[in-house]
Amino acid sequence: MGSVYAKKGRLYLSYKDANGKWRSESAKLPAGEEKAAKKKLAEKVAEVAAGLRIGSTDGKTTVRQYFLHWIETRKSQGIASAKDDETRIKLHVLPELGNMLMSDVRPRHIRDLIRKLRQKKSERGTPFAPRSVRHFYAITRRMFQDAVVDELIAATPCVLKRHDLPKKIDQDPNWRSTATFTREELEALLGDERSPEERRMLYGLMSLGSMRFGEAVARRWRDYDSEAKPLGKMRITSSFCVKTHKEKSVKTQSPREMPVHPALANMLKAWREEGWQEMLDRKPKPEDLIVPSSTGSFRNVNRGLHNLHYDLKRLGQRKRRQHDLRRTFITLARAGGARPDILKWATHGPSGDIIDIYTSLPWETLCEAVACLKIELGQSAVSTENSSTVRVPFLPSFYPQIPDTKNPEVSDTSGLSVGGADGIRIRIVDPFLVSDVGKSASASNSVAMATHRRFNLKQLVVELAKVLGQRIIIVQTGSCSDDKDESGDEFQF
């Protein structure tokens, strides 16, 4: 509702503001440009209406006001990146644009913002990586695009040219070539029996199965067809979102069928017949996760990374990301002669273009690409010959526990290992919280202690010795609080 009128050769706009009062302002147009003035009037009326919808009291919406409305909408829609988007804009966009009216933001303001971000240093004292700057711009552009849809502004100011943005390159040009495992390193990681079997099974799915972490932990036994020929078939149709903690579609939105590498098939067979049952004290059902946590639920990505770093350190290998296991499969398969176009079909699924939609590759063709990865996992990478190694049964209360970042008292005990002529040798990095004690059928009543209390380390080991019926030696490699023995590193019972 409003009108356009002329005064002293200039055009003016008359409209009602958010409070219902009539306002007049210059259209900044000469008389005779009524058509353009009416367009401006329509935009102004739409802006006031949009401002009212998002809670603006005067119809003039600042970037900060719209951001608060916009981010809450994204959260309500269940968008996984909403929390990260909120942090990025609060830290890097609002300080520069927050107090400006949405309608006043121009392309030059966005350009100047990006230029400042390219020069700005992170908390580590180094400039932001080019990809980070592009992420900041991408989420800012999304916010202004949504503002156009909300009819708050007529056009987005995020129209930067290619040269205004940094190129899509890594900050460290040498990093990507090191983000992979050699064949020997992968064999050692998957074959190290000092690591719990469920961890090695997860590493196998991510490497030999070329799965992202979320895809690997979301796989259920019903997804695995061990009878398919010439190789088994793993249906990858969903992924676990580590941010929302819910199952969702895969990243590419293209479900795929991945041939199961023979080495992975052997691992799955052994895990299904023995390891899985030992961990949860029952046989797996089709709807069960292939690699669940000790409670049968989805595994934690942060704990998974901590575990990987621990296992790599024990093997004398450098730290890498969990995603590097997936990169390793593609690298080694291509080195073994796999065709990139066929391999991409297996690891990423159809691209979605019309040619892929009309293509159905023979299963044998995909299997040939996967089989190009040559790896042997027959012998454990850690020799146990000439030793009286005893394998500790799975006890949820004593098995490696992973740090809870929200509870500073919980620390790493993922270094449990056994072996030695004197009995069972247990390696403990730090004291830890014992939870859910006595719920495992493998544990006797002697370990049915109260849950969720901090145990004296010596008491814990004595109780474990009762269950196993053998003498125990603890080799301490980290602080043990009040249990520290000043005379040496070993406690004997």
N, C-alpha and C positions, 0 to 999 in steps of 0.2 A: 504494500500500500504506500503510495507516494505520488509525487508529481514533479514535473520539470517546468521551470519558469525562467523568463529572461528579465534581466535587470541591468541597465546601463550597458547594453551590448554584450553581456556575459550571461551564461546559463547557470542556473542553480538547481540543486536537488532538495526536495522537501520530503521527509519520511519520518516515521515514528521510531523512537529508540526503544531499548529494552524495557524502559519504564513506562512506555506508552505515551511519551511526550513528543511533540513535533519538533523536529530539528531541521535546520537549513544549512547547507554548505555548498561551496562553489564546486561546479562540475569541472572547472578549469578548461572550459570550452567556450568558444565565441558563439554568439547567436547564429542560428542556421545549422548547427550541429546537433539538432534535437535527437536524431536517431542514436548517435553515440552517447548522448547524455542519458537517454532512456536505458541504454545498456548498462551504464554505470549505476543508475538508480536501481536496476534489478539486482545487480551484484551487491549493492549496499544493503538492500532489503534482505537478500539471502544471507549475508554476513551477520546481520542482527539476529535473524531467526536461528542460524546455526549457533551463534553465541549463546542464545537462550537455551538451546538444547544441551549444551555442555556446561551450563551453570554460570555463564558470565552475567554479571549484574548490570553492566552498562552497554552490552552489545559489542564492545570492543575487546577482542580476545587476543591476549599476548601468546607468544610461543610457549611460555611456561604453563599458562592455563590450558592451552590445547594439549600440551604434552601429558599433563596429569589425566585428562579425559582419555586421551589416545592410548596410553599405556595400560590403564585399567581395562579398557575394551579388549586389548590384546591378551591380557591375563585371563579375562573371562572367557575368551575364545579358546583357551588352552594352548596358545602358541608357545612352543617349547623355549624359544629364544627370548621371551618377553622380559625375563629378569635380567639377562645380559644386555638387552636393548635399553632397558631402564638405566642401568649403570653407565653405559656408554654415553647416552645423551645427557645425563645429569652431570657427568664429569667433564665432557668435552664440548657440548653444544650449548647447553643453557647458560654457562658463564659468558658466552659471547652474544647469544641471540635471545636469551630468555625473557628480557624485558621489552623486546620489540613487539609491535603488533604483528600478527600473522600477515595482514594485508600489506605491511610495510617492508617485509623481507624481500630483497631483490637478489638476482643472480650474483651480483658483485659481493653481497654479504656472504653468500655461501662460498664463493671463490676465496675471499679473504680468510674465512674460517678454515678451509682446507689448507691454505698456505701456512697458517699458524700451526695447524696440527702437524704438518710435515717438519716443522722446526721444533716442535714441543718435545720434551723428553719425558720418558716414562718414569715410574717410581724407581727403576733400576739405574736411572741416570743415562740411558741411551735413547736415541730418537725412536719414535714408533716405527715398526716395520711397515713397509709399503702396503702389505695386505691389511694391516690394522687400520691404516688411514682410509683405505677403500671401504672397510667395514663401517667406519664412522659415517662416511658419506652415504653408503647404501641405506643405512637405517634412517638417516636424516631425510633422504629422498623419499623413503617409504612413508614417513610421517607426513610430509607435505603433500604427497600424492593422495593420502587418505583425507587430508584437509580439503583437497579439491572435490573429492567424492562427497564429503560432508557439506559442500557448498559454502565453506568458510572463506575460501579464496578462489579466484577465477583460474589461476594457473600456478603451477609449481615453479619456484625459483631454482630448483635443483636441475639445471640444464647445462652443467659444465661440459666443456669439450675434453677430448681425450688427453690432450697435453696438460690439462689442469690437474689431472690425477696421476699419482705415481703408478709406475708399471707393476704388473702382477709378478713380482720377483721376490725371492727370499731375502731377508735382511742379511743373512750369512750365506753367500753363494756356495759355500763348501758343505753346507749342512745336509742337503738332500741326498748327496751321493753316499753319505754315511748312515742314512736312515734305513738300514736294511741289515739282514743277517747273512753271513756266509753259510754255505751248506753244512760245513763242519760245526759252526756255532748252533745252527738250528737242530742238528742231530744231538748235540750235547744237551741242549735245553730240554728237548722232548724226551731224552733218555735218562736224565738224571733222577734216579730213584730216591734221592734225598728230598726231592720236592714232592708234596702230596699229589696223589694221582689225579685228583680233580683239577688241580692247577695245570698239570701237563695236558690233560684232556682239553681244557680251555685253550691253551696255547696251540694245540693241534687243530682245533676248529678255526682259529684265527689265521693260522699259517697255512696248513695243508688244505683247509677249507676256504681260504681267502675270504673270511668273514670279518666285518667290523665287530667291535666289542658288543654293541647292542644286538646285532644279528646272532652272534654266537651264544649269548646268554639267553636268548629268546627261543632257541631251537628246542623242540620237543621230540620225543621218540617217534611220534606219529609222522614227523617230517622226514624221517629217514627210511628209505626203501633199500634195504640191504640185498634184495633179490634182483634188483635191476642189473642188466648186463650190457656191456662188459664191465662196467663199474657201477657201484651203488649210486643212489640218487638222494641228494639232500635238497628239499624244497625250502627255499628262503623267501618267505612271504611276509614276514613281520620283523620288527626290531623293538628292543626295549629302550625307551627314551630315558637316558640317565638324568635328565633335568626334571621331567614331570613324573618319572617313575611309573610310566604306563607303557603298555605295548602300543605300537603304532605301525604304520606302513614303513617299508624300507626307504632309505634315503633318496634313491632315484625314482621312487614310485613305480618301479618295474620289478615285480616279483620274478625270481629266476630259479632254475633248477641247476644245482651244482654237482658235477660228477664227484664222487667221493674217492680220493686218492687211495690206492691200496694200503699205504702205510697208515692213513687215517682210519680206514676200515678195520684194520687190525686193532688199533687203539680203541675204537668204539666197541668192538666185539668183547675185548677183555674188560672194558669199563662197565659194559652192560651186564656181563655175567658175574662179575665179582665186585669191582670197586664201588659201583653205584649202590649195590645192595649192602655192602659193608658200611657205607656212609650213612644211609637212611634206614637201615635195618629192615628192608622189605624189597620186594621185586619192583622194578619200574613199570609204570603203566603208560599207555600211549600218550596220555595228556601230560605226563611228567616232563619237566625240563631235563635236557640231557646233562647239563652241568649246573645244577642248582647250588645254592648255598647250603650250609649244614642244616638249615631249617626248611629246605625245600623251596625257597623263594629265589627271586632274581639276585644275581651277584652284584656287588658294588664296584663301580668302575674305578674309584679312587683306591680302594683296597686291592683291586686287581693290578693297578700300576705299581703299588707298593710291593706286592708279591713278586712281580716281574723283576723289579729292580733288585730285590733281595736275592732272587734265584740267579740273576746274572752276576751279581757280585760274588756269590759263592762259587760260580764257575770261572771267575776271573775275567768276565766279559764286561764291556762298558755298558752304561745305561742306554736304553732306547725306549721308544714309545710302544704301547701295545699295538698301535696301528701299523707299526713297522713290520709286524709279523705278516700282515696282509700284503704289504708292499713286497716282502720277501718272496711270497709265493709267485707273484707276477714276474718279479725279476728272475728268479731261478727257472721258472717255466719258459720264459722267453729265451733265456740263455740255453735251455735244452732244446730249442727248436720250435716252440709253439708259435703258431701264427697269431699276431697281435689282434686281428679282427675277430678270430674265433675265441681267443682267450678272453677278450673283453665281453663277449656274449655270456661266457660262463661266470665271470667275476662281477659284472655290472648289470647284466641283463640287457634286453633289447633297448635301443636308444629311444624308440618312440616315433621315429620318422616313418614315412610311408613304406619304404623298402623293408625295414625291420618288421613292420606290422604284417607284411605279406610274405615274410620269411619264417620258415620253421626248420631249423638245422637238425639234421639227424643226430640222435643221441650218441652214436659212435663217433661222430666228428668232434663233439665236445669232449668226449672221453679221451680221445687221442691228444687233445691240447693239454688236458690236465696231467696225463701220463708222461708228458715231457719233463716234468719235474722228477729228477732222480734223487732218491734219498733212502737211506737204510737205517732202520731203528731196531734191528734185531738184538743188539747187545747194549746193555746199559752203559752210559758214558762214564759211570762211576764204578770202578771195579770193586767187588766185594769178596774177591778170592782171598784165601788164607786169613780169613777173619771170622769171628763168631758172631756175625751180625744177627741181631734179632729184630724182626719187624714189629713195631708197636701197633697193636690193634687200634681201630679208630675209636677214640674217646672224645666226644665233643668238648668235654671240659678241659682236656689236656692238649688237644691238638692245636696246631698253630692258630693263634688268634690275631686278628689284624687291627691296627689302631683305629679307634673311634675318634675322629678329629674333634668332635664336640666334647669329648671327655679326656682331659689331659692325663688322667691316671692310666689310661689304657695305652700300652706301648707294645712294640714289636716283639712277638715271640714266634715268628714264622720260621725260625731256624732250627726246628726240631729235627735231629738226626740220630740214628742209632748205630751201634756197632762197637766192637772192641772185645778183647778177651776177658776183661774183668766183669762183663755183664752188659747191660744196656747203657749206652752213652747218650745222654740227652744234652743237646746244646740249647741254651736259653740266653737270649740277648738281654732281656730285661724282665722284671717282675710283671705280672699281668693279672687282670681280673678274670676270675673263673665264673662262668655263668652256666645256668641250666645243668648243673652237675647232677649226675645220677639218673638222667633221662635216657641214657643209652643202655641198651640191653647188654652191652659189652662191659659196663662198669658194675662193680659190686657195691654192696651197701656201704663198704668202708669209705667210699668217696662221695657218699650222698651228703655233702656239706650244704650249708645254707647258700642260697644263690646271691649273686651280685654283692659280695663283700670281698675285700682285698685279703688274700691269703699270705701268710708267711711262706716264703719260698721253701724253706726246709720242711715245713709241715706238708706242703703240697707234694714234694718229692717222696716223703715217707709214705703218704697215702697211695701214690702211684706205684711204689714198690710193693705195697700190699696186693694191689690188683694184678701186677705182673709176676709177683712171686720171685723176684730176683733182686740182687744188689744193684744200686744205681750210682753212677758217677755223673755229677753235673760239671760241665766245663763252662764257666762263665766268660762271656765275651763282651759284657756291657755292665752298666751299673746295676746293682741289685739292692739298692736302698739299705735297709737295716740288716739284710742278710749278707752283707759284704764280709768276706773272710779276709782279714788283713794279712794272714800268713801265706796266702796263695790263692790260686784260681780254682781249686777243686774242693768240693765237699764230698765226703764219702759216708755212706750209711750202710 
